[in-house]
Amino acid sequence: MSPQLKLSERHQQILWATIRHYIATAEPVGSRTIAQEYGLQVSSATIRNAMGRLEKAGLLYQPHTSAGRVPSDSGYRIYVDDLMSLDQSWGEHLIELYAQQLNWETYNVETLLKRAAQILASLSGHIALITLPQNSQNQLRHIQLIPVNEKQVMLLVVADAYYTQSLLIDLPQRDSNEEEDLESELELLSNFLNRRLKGKSLAVLNTLNWGELDQEFQKYTQFVQDIVKVLVRENQAKESTPILIRGISEALRQPEFSEVQQVQMLLHLLEEEQEQLFPLIFEYPDFEDKFPRVSVRIGAENSLEPLSICTVISANYKKGDIPVGSIGLIGPTRMLYENAITLVEAAAYSVSEALS
């Protein structure tokens, strides 16, 4: 809770009850409702006065004069940070559920992530998002140079998260008497590159110093540098990783999405401007955390206008210790945060375990 904002236990109880009732009904909440349904052992007048103070503190507001009150973004923030509690046993149950419904051994990664997104959307009722693994964070596992013709070779790259890539590279100018040795030289060069690059991430390739190659590879100095430049360029171009999205139609039935313009803005963001969405849901976690850290952005805390009435909950999934993608939910700020956070955390943990 903000150090500038100290709520008494009673005010916390009334804020908690107001938020829980509003989440359940989507209707403004009055003091009489709180008094009748939440057993706080105080009068409606006391609750009304407390709700008035919570409104002055910016945690509740009245949509119109005669209505009850609804939570503000700041009210939800206090709820998430200080008032709610997560059900650890349900989180463990969700991890078991993912293990049962996702066949890690037979699915390829994209199919597996699509399935995970569908399960997350179905369980939450919100829009589920899962980014495909980021190429630039993958560690290189194998490099092979394969002759195609006298002027070109194919560069085959295998990296973490089951990522493969093949690229055509122009060969340096060669003497006619060297052409017969091309295949064996490429094999030697492939072995050399594997020794130098295996275990390094694509993101750091352009920081490597190739000024002093082994004597036998001196003539390939420029060629090796060209290979690295191509790899860096190709993976920088793919830095905006595609996002798998599920559950849009179901989520948009919520009353918060009744205005056509708001829906159009949100759909445009999801379908046409994913590059803006990606940095909002992908963050580097604390690597010492056993479970991925969950990020919760509520309403105006989101920098993108189409998400100003939404909450975005996300957590990274990892390959070993490397964060390679993110799993998230987008829904109205009026969501059951306990469930949504636990769902995202369990999904991120399950996918991380599978990839590792």
C-alpha positions in Angstrom: 0.0 0.0 0.0 1.2 3.5 -0.8 3.0 5.0 2.2 0.9 8.2 1.6 -2.3 6.2 1.9 -3.1 4.5 5.1 -6.4 2.6 5.2 -7.9 1.4 8.5 -8.9 -2.3 8.7 -12.5 -1.3 8.3 -11.8 0.8 5.2 -9.8 -2.1 3.7 -12.7 -4.5 4.4 -15.2 -2.1 2.7 -12.9 -1.5 -0.3 -12.4 -5.3 -0.6 -16.2 -6.0 -0.4 -17.0 -3.2 -2.9 -14.5 -4.5 -5.4 -15.5 -8.2 -5.1 -19.2 -7.3 -5.5 -18.5 -5.1 -8.5 -16.4 -7.8 -10.1 -19.2 -10.3 -9.7 -22.1 -8.0 -10.9 -20.7 -5.2 -13.0 -23.2 -2.9 -11.2 -22.3 0.1 -9.0 -22.3 -1.0 -5.4 -24.2 0.8 -2.6 -23.7 0.8 1.1 -26.8 -1.2 1.8 -25.6 -4.0 -0.4 -22.3 -4.2 1.5 -24.1 -4.2 4.8 -26.5 -7.0 3.8 -24.2 -9.3 2.0 -20.7 -9.1 3.6 -21.4 -9.3 7.4 -19.2 -6.4 8.4 -21.2 -5.8 11.6 -21.5 -2.0 10.9 -24.5 0.1 9.8 -25.2 1.2 6.2 -24.5 4.8 7.3 -21.0 3.9 8.6 -20.3 2.0 5.3 -21.6 5.0 3.3 -19.3 7.4 5.1 -16.4 5.0 4.6 -17.2 4.7 0.9 -17.3 8.5 0.7 -13.8 8.6 2.2 -12.5 6.0 -0.2 -14.0 8.1 -3.0 -12.1 11.1 -1.8 -8.9 9.0 -1.7 -9.5 8.2 -5.4 -10.1 4.5 -4.8 -13.8 4.5 -5.7 -16.0 6.8 -7.8 -19.6 7.3 -8.8 -20.4 6.8 -12.5 -23.4 9.2 -11.9 -24.8 11.0 -8.9 -27.6 8.6 -7.9 -25.5 5.5 -8.4 -23.5 3.4 -6.1 -19.7 3.3 -6.4 -17.3 1.4 -8.6 -13.6 0.8 -8.2 -11.0 3.1 -9.8 -7.7 1.9 -11.3 -6.1 3.0 -8.0 -8.6 1.0 -6.0 -7.9 -2.1 -8.0 -4.2 -1.5 -7.5 -4.6 -1.5 -3.7 -6.7 -4.6 -4.0 -4.0 -6.5 -6.1 -1.1 -5.3 -4.0 -2.6 -5.6 -0.5 -6.1 -7.1 -0.2 -6.3 -10.2 -2.3 -4.8 -13.6 -1.6 -3.8 -16.3 -4.1 -4.9 -19.9 -3.7 -1.6 -21.9 -3.9 -3.4 -25.2 -4.0 -5.5 -24.1 -7.0 -2.2 -23.0 -8.8 -0.8 -26.5 -8.2 -4.0 -28.0 -9.6 -3.7 -25.8 -12.7 -0.2 -27.0 -13.3 -1.4 -30.6 -13.1 -4.2 -29.7 -15.5 -1.8 -28.3 -18.1 0.4 -31.4 -17.8 -2.6 -33.6 -18.5 -3.9 -31.5 -21.5 -0.7 -30.7 -23.2 1.2 -33.6 -24.7 4.7 -32.1 -24.7 6.4 -35.0 -26.4 4.3 -35.0 -29.6 3.5 -31.3 -30.1 5.9 -29.0 -31.9 6.5 -25.8 -30.0 4.0 -23.6 -31.9 1.2 -26.1 -31.7 1.9 -26.6 -28.0 1.8 -22.8 -27.4 -1.5 -22.5 -29.4 -3.0 -25.2 -27.2 -1.8 -23.5 -24.0 -3.3 -20.2 -25.2 -6.6 -21.9 -25.9 -6.7 -23.5 -22.5 -5.8 -20.1 -20.8 -8.5 -18.3 -22.7 -11.2 -20.9 -21.9 -10.4 -21.0 -18.2 -10.2 -17.2 -17.8 -12.8 -15.9 -20.2 -10.3 -13.2 -21.2 -8.0 -12.7 -24.2 -5.0 -15.0 -24.0 -1.7 -14.0 -25.6 1.5 -16.1 -25.9 4.5 -14.9 -27.8 6.5 -17.4 -29.9 10.1 -17.9 -28.6 12.4 -15.0 -29.3 15.1 -15.9 -31.7 17.6 -13.4 -30.4 17.7 -14.9 -26.9 18.1 -18.5 -28.1 21.5 -20.1 -27.6 23.2 -21.6 -30.6 23.5 -25.4 -30.6 24.8 -26.2 -34.1 26.0 -24.5 -37.2 26.5 -26.3 -40.6 27.8 -24.9 -43.9 26.5 -26.9 -46.8 27.8 -26.2 -50.4 25.0 -25.3 -52.9 27.1 -24.3 -55.9 30.5 -22.8 -56.7 29.4 -19.4 -55.5 27.0 -20.0 -52.6 26.6 -22.1 -49.4 23.7 -22.7 -47.2 24.1 -21.8 -43.6 22.0 -24.1 -41.3 21.5 -22.8 -37.7 20.0 -24.8 -34.9 19.3 -23.0 -31.6 17.4 -23.4 -28.4 13.6 -23.5 -28.2 13.6 -25.8 -31.2 14.4 -22.9 -33.5 16.1 -23.6 -36.9 17.1 -21.2 -39.7 18.7 -21.7 -43.1 20.3 -18.8 -45.1 22.1 -18.6 -48.4 25.6 -17.0 -48.1 27.8 -15.9 -51.0 31.2 -17.5 -51.0 34.4 -15.4 -51.2 36.3 -15.4 -54.5 38.3 -18.6 -54.9 41.0 -19.9 -57.1 40.1 -22.7 -59.5 42.4 -25.2 -57.8 40.6 -24.7 -54.5 37.1 -25.7 -55.7 37.7 -29.4 -55.3 38.5 -28.9 -51.6 35.4 -26.8 -50.9 33.3 -29.4 -49.1 36.1 -30.5 -46.7 37.0 -26.8 -46.0 33.4 -26.0 -45.2 33.3 -29.0 -42.9 36.4 -27.7 -41.1 35.0 -24.2 -40.9 31.7 -25.5 -39.6 33.5 -27.3 -36.8 35.5 -24.2 -36.0 32.3 -22.0 -35.8 30.6 -24.5 -33.6 33.6 -24.4 -31.2 33.5 -20.6 -31.1 29.7 -20.0 -31.1 28.0 -23.0 -29.4 26.2 -21.8 -26.2 26.2 -18.2 -27.2 23.0 -16.3 -27.9 22.1 -14.8 -31.2 21.8 -11.5 -29.5 25.5 -11.2 -28.7 26.9 -12.4 -32.0 27.7 -8.8 -33.2 29.9 -8.2 -30.1 32.3 -11.1 -30.9 35.8 -10.2 -32.1 36.9 -12.1 -35.2 40.1 -10.1 -35.8 42.3 -13.1 -34.9 41.1 -16.3 -36.5 43.1 -19.5 -36.3 45.9 -19.5 -38.9 44.2 -22.1 -41.1 41.1 -19.9 -41.3 42.7 -16.5 -42.0 41.5 -16.4 -45.6 37.9 -16.8 -44.3 38.0 -13.8 -41.9 35.7 -11.7 -44.1 33.5 -14.7 -44.8 33.0 -15.4 -41.1 32.2 -11.8 -40.4 29.7 -11.8 -43.3 28.0 -14.9 -41.8 27.7 -13.2 -38.4 26.3 -10.0 -40.0 23.7 -12.0 -41.9 22.6 -13.8 -38.7 22.4 -10.6 -36.7 20.5 -8.8 -39.5 18.0 -11.7 -40.0 17.2 -12.0 -36.3 17.0 -8.3 -35.7 14.4 -8.2 -38.5 12.4 -10.8 -36.6 12.7 -9.1 -33.3 9.0 -8.3 -33.3 7.9 -11.9 -32.4 4.5 -13.0 -33.5 1.9 -13.3 -30.7 -0.6 -16.1 -30.6 -4.0 -14.8 -29.6 -7.1 -16.7 -28.4 -10.4 -15.9 -26.8 -11.3 -12.6 -28.4 -14.9 -13.2 -29.2 -15.8 -14.5 -25.7 -13.9 -11.7 -23.9 -15.6 -8.9 -25.9 -19.0 -10.0 -24.6 -18.1 -8.2 -21.3 -20.1 -5.0 -20.7 -16.9 -2.9 -20.7 -16.5 -3.6 -24.4 -20.0 -2.4 -25.4 -18.7 0.8 -27.2 -17.9 0.1 -30.8 -15.0 2.5 -31.0 -13.2 0.9 -28.0 -13.6 -2.5 -29.5 -12.3 -1.4 -32.9 -9.2 0.2 -31.3 -8.5 -3.0 -29.3 -9.0 -5.2 -32.3 -6.7 -3.0 -34.4 -4.0 -3.3 -31.8 -4.3 -7.1 -31.5 -4.4 -7.6 -35.3 -2.3 -4.9 -36.8 0.0 -3.4 -34.2 1.4 -6.3 -32.3 4.8 -4.7 -32.3 3.5 -2.1 -29.9 1.9 -4.8 -27.7 5.0 -7.0 -27.4 7.2 -4.8 -25.1 4.2 -4.4 -22.8 3.9 -8.1 -22.1 7.6 -9.3 -22.4 9.8 -8.4 -19.4 13.0 -9.8 -18.0 12.2 -11.5 -14.7 14.3 -12.0 -11.6 16.2 -15.1 -12.5 16.3 -16.2 -8.9 12.5 -16.6 -8.8 11.5 -20.2 -9.1 8.1 -19.2 -10.5 8.0 -16.5 -13.3 7.2 -13.0 -11.9 3.8 -11.9 -12.8 3.3 -8.3 -14.1 -0.1 -6.6 -13.6 -0.9 -3.4 -15.4 -4.2 -1.9 -14.6 -6.1 0.6 -16.8 -4.1 3.8 -17.1 -0.9 2.0 -16.1 -0.9 0.7 -19.7 0.8 3.0 -22.1 -1.4 2.2 -25.1 -4.8 4.0 -25.4 -6.8 0.9 -26.5 -5.8 -0.8 -23.2 -6.8 2.1 -21.0 -9.9 0.3 -19.9 -8.1 -3.1 -19.6 -5.8 -5.0 -17.3 -2.8 -6.8 -18.8 -1.4 -9.6 -16.8 1.8 -11.3 -18.0 4.7 -13.6 -17.1 7.7 -14.8 -19.0 8.3 -18.4 -19.8 11.9 -19.6 -20.0 14.2 -22.0 -21.7 16.5 -22.9 -18.8 17.4 -19.5 -17.3 16.8 -17.6 -20.5 13.4 -15.8 -20.9 12.3 -16.6 -24.4 8.6 -15.5 -24.5 5.7 -14.3 -22.5 2.2 -15.5 -21.6 -0.5 -13.0 -20.8 -4.2 -12.1 -20.4 -6.1 -9.0 -21.5 -9.4 -8.3 -19.9 -11.5 -5.5 -18.4 -10.2 -3.9 -15.2 -13.2 -5.6 -13.6 -11.7 -9.1 -13.4 -11.2 -11.6 -10.7 -7.5 -10.9 -10.2 -6.8 -13.8 -7.9 -7.9 -16.3 -10.6 -6.3 -14.4 -13.6 -2.9 -14.0 -11.9 -2.8 -17.7 -10.8 -3.8 -18.8 -14.3 -1.0 -16.8 -16.0 1.6 -17.9 -13.4 0.6 -21.6 -13.8 0.7 -21.4 -17.6 4.1 -19.7 -17.6 5.5 -22.2 -15.1 4.2 -25.2 -17.1 5.5 -24.0 -20.4 8.9 -23.2 -18.9 9.1 -26.7 -17.3 8.3 -28.3 -20.7 10.9 -26.3 -22.7 13.6 -26.9 -20.1 
